[in-house]
């Protein structure tokens, strides 16, 4: 497996590697280097070698193609026969090896939709936006070229499978492998409400994970939740996201009356699940139709909420509409209409017990053990 990061922690990669190891595959993970991390580690389940050249982040630099060729030669010298490339940068390295040895098999694991993810637009300086656009356009074209070298393509949502199949005119539909969390066998009960200092009967809705929203959308989220008397909003996030929300609260003077609460995002999945189970509902507030990578995404949080038995308030994006049709524990709203969001949240809380029961039923059909079969099937073909 090839990774374009130092592999400090990556649940998707870890779970894929574990599943492959359990089915008899010898898994070697090649990642980028980092000064304070060891060059090589053997866990007994997989080995990690941090040997991918740093120039992978600078594909238009002078040294990139020389580094790319040397790395490809090393893969061949090591006897690699199958390469599982995570994301587009690693795909280019895998294709370099296949250009030297056409018998190599490539499986491309696209966590993101590069063609629909124009990150350069977020740069404030015009010069950086121009540079970013040049690299992004080159990378999109490079990915399109490299896809023809893949024996199989994996991605994370049905909408992205269909989008990639159509946009790149692929011979076969990409394989769906969603980031379904692994549910712990048992979760300790959480005294979350006591820690937060809120009444036991208070309604507690949660938003977990990164907050990518604009300031206007954060304000919309806050106002909608505060419009319902007796409702508390818990944001489980890192310090950067907390400061971002706090800044919006300070500048917009939204009256929260202490009903907007924060907790640090836990390092352990079991802790997160315990916190979510203590809430009454989960929120997915993503809404960015002009960025297909976000528009067609299926965030981990919607599955985490479901596995914890929560009703979900979600925007009416394609994947969330399909999720609601399949599992039935969501109330949807148009993500750019604040009044509709407030009404949907009110409806969600009124239907809470019924929707929570549907979430509990969904747990029987939503599991990593079932999801990973599509990956294992690729490796047995």
N, C-alpha and C positions, 0 to 999 in steps of 0.2 A: 504494500500500500504506500502511496506517495501522498504527503501532506505539505501544504504550503505554510505551515506554522510549526512552532517547536514542540507541539504535542504535550503541553502542560496538562490539559484536560479537554477531552472531546468525546462526549457520551456516545454520539452516533458512531464514530470510528471505533471506540472501545467495544461497543455492543456488536458491531459487525465482525470485528476481529475475534471476539469471544465465540460467536456463533460458528464462524468458519473453523476455528481451532477445535471446537467440540465435534465437528463433523470431519475431522481428520486432516485439515489443511495446516501447513506450516506457514505462519504469518510473520512477515517481517515488515515493520513500519519504518519508512524513511521519512524524516522530517527535517526542517531547517534547524540550524544550530542556535544556541543561546549561551552566553558566557557562563551562567551559573547552573546550567543543567549538564549532566554527564553526556559524553559523546555516544555511549552505547549502554543499553540496559536490557537485561533478559528477565522478563517477569515470570517465565515458565509457561505463559499462555501465548505471548508474542515477544519479539525482540524489537527494540527501538534503536535506530541509528540516526543521529542528527548530522546528516551528511549532504543534504540538498543545498546547492550553492545559494548564497544570499542574493545573487543577482536575479533570482527568480522574481523579485519584487520590482526589478528595473529591466523589463524586456527590451527596451530600446537602447540600453546602455551598450558601450563598446564591448564589454566582456561577456555579455549574456550568451551569445551564440557559441563562443568558445567553451564556456562553462557547461552549456547545454550538451554539446557534443561529448565532452569529457565524462559528464555524468551518465550519459547514455552508454558510453563504452564500458563504464564501471558496472552498470546493470547487466550488460551482456557477459562481461567477464565473470560476474558472480553467478551466472547460470539462471537468471530470472526468466521464467517462461510465461508468467501471467502478471499483468500490472493492473492494479486497482487504483485509478487516479482520482483523487478527491479535488474537485474544482479545476477551473480552466488552466491555471498556471501549471499544475502538475500534469494535466493532459498533454501540454506541449512537450514536457520532458519525456513522457511515455511515448509519444509519437516519434521523438528523436531516436529512441531505442528501436522502435519498430522500423524506422527507415533504414537502420543498420541491419536488423534481423527481422524480416517480414513474418516469421513464424510466431513472433510474440503476440499474445492475446491481450487486448486492452478492454477493460471495463471502466467506463467513465461515470463517476458519481457526482452529479451536478447538484450541490447543495443550494446554489443560488442560480438565478436566471440572469446571466451577465448582460445579454442584449436588452433586458428590461430594467437594468440597474445602473443608471447614469450617475454614479457617485460624484463626478466632477462638478455637478450642479450645486453641490453643497459648499464648494470652496468660495470664500468671500472675495479673495483677490482675483481680478480678471486674468492676470498672467497664469495663475494656478488653474483656473477653469480651462484656459486654452490648452495648457500642458495636459491636464487631466482628460480633456476631450480627445486629444491626439492618442494617448495611451489606451483609452477606452475603445476608441474606434479600431485601433490596431488589434486589440485583444479580442473584440467581437468577431472581426474578420478571421483572426487566427483560429478561434474556437470553431467557427463554421468550417474552415478548411480541415481541422483536425478530427471533426466528428466522423468523417468518412473512413478514418482508420480504426474506428471502434467496433468491436464485436457486439457490445451491448452498452446501453446508456441507462442510467438510473437517475431518477429525480424524486422530489419530495411531495408532490401533489398531483392529483389527476389533471387539474387545469394546466399545470406546467408540462405534463406529459403531452397533452393535446397541443399546446402552444408550440413546443419545440418540434413536435412531429410535423406540424403544418409549416412553421417558419423555415425550418431547415430541410424540408422535404425528405425526411428520413424514410428509409425503407420499412422500418419497423417502429411501432410505438415504443417509447421509452418505458422502462419497468418502473412501477410505482413502489417506493419504499418510504413510507411516512415515518416521521420521528416519534413514533408511539413510545411514551416513557415506559420503563419497567416499573411495575407496581410492586412495592415491597410486600412480602407475605403478611406482615403485620405492621401496623402503624400505631405508635403510642398516642393516647389522647393528649390534646394540647390544651393548656389553660390560657389560651391566647387572649380571651376577653379580659381575664384578670390582669394579664401583663399590660394590656392596652388601657385598662382602667375604664371599661365601658360596661353598661348594664347587661346582664345575661340575656334580657329580652330584646336588646337592640338589634336592628338589622345591619349586618356587616357584609358589604360587597367588596371584592378584592380585585386588584389589577396587579399581576405578578410579572416580573421580568423587565426588560429594557423598555423605555418610554421614548419611542422614535418620533412622537407626534410634534407638530408645530405648537407654538405657544397658544395660538387660537384654539386648537383642538384640545389642548390641556385645559384651557379655561372652560371649554364646552363640557368636558368630562366633569369638572368640579361643580359647575353650576347645575348640571342635571342631577347629580347625586345629592347636592345640598337642597334641591327643590323638594325633596321628599322628606318630610319630618320624621325624625327618629332614625335616619339612615346614616351610617358611617362608611367612609371610603378608606380602605387600607391599601397602601401602595407598598408592595414588597419589591425593593429595588436596591441599586447601589447608591453610593453617596453622590455621584455625578447626577443621576436621575433625580434624586431627592432635591438637590440644590436647584435643578432646573424647574421642578414643580413649585418649590418654595418661592423662587423668583417670580414665577407667574402669579402666585397668590399675592405676593407683596405689591406687584405693579398693578394688578387688576382690582385689588381691594374686594375680592369675593369674600363674603361673610361665611366662614366655615364653622365658626363657633366650636372649634376643637374637634370637629367631626371628620377631618382629614388626617389620617394617621400614617406613620411610616414604620417599616421594619426592614432590617438589612436582609438582602437575598442570601439564604443559607448556602453553605458549601455542599451540604449533604442532601441528596434527593429526599431521603426519609423525613428530614426536618421540614422541607418545603411542603410535602404532601400532608404532614400533620397540621401545618398552619392552614393550608387550603381547606382541609376537612372541617376546620372549626369555623369557616365562613358560611354565609347564606347563599352567595351567588358570585360568579366570576364575570369579569368584563374583558372583552376583546374590542378595542377601540380603533384598530387599524383602518385607514381609509385613504388610499393614494392611487386613484384610478390611472393617473398619468405615469406611474411607475409599475409596469407589468410584473416585475419581480415581487413587489409587495402585494399587488392586486390579486395575483394568482397563488399567493402563499398559503400555507396551512401552519400557523405558529404552534409551537409546542404547548403553549398555555391552554389552548382550547381542548387539547386532549388531557392535559393534567387536570383541568377543572372537571372534566367528565369522569375521569377515573377516581376523582375524589367525591363524586356524587353531587356535583353542583349544577344548578341551573345556570345558563350562560346568556348574557346580553352581548350580542355580536352585531357588527355591521353586515349589511347585505352584500358582501363580496361573494364571488362565484364559489369558492371553496366552503365558505361558511353556510351558504344556502344549501349546498350539497350535503354538508355535515348535518344540518338540521333535518333534511329530508331522510337521512339514513338513521339518525339516532334520536331526534325529536326533543332534545333538552334545551333548545335555544329559543330566544325571542330576538328577532332581527329588526334592524332599523337602518334607514338611509344615513350613512355616516356624516353627511354634511347638513343634517337637519336637526337642530338642537331640540325643538319641541317634540319631534318624533322620538328622539332618544329618551327624553324624560318620560313620555307616555309609555314607551317600551319597557323602561325600567320599572315603572309602576305595575305594568302588566306582569312582568317577570316575578316581582315579589308577591303578587296576589296568587300566581299559579305555582309558587315555590314548591310545595309538596308534590304536586303532580309531575313537574319537570324534574325534580330530584329523583323520583322513582324511575323515570325514563333514563336518567343518567346512570343509575344503578344497573338497569337492564343492559345498557350499552357496554358496561364493563365486561360482560361475557363475550362480546364480539370484538372488543378493542384491546388487543394485547400485542406486545412485541414478539412473543413466541409465534403468533400467527403471521404477523407482518413480515418477519425475517425469512419466511419460507420462499418468498419471491427471489431473495438474494441467493439462498441455498440452491434453488432451482437453476440459476445461472451457472453456478459452479459445478453442477452435475451434468450439464449438457455436453 
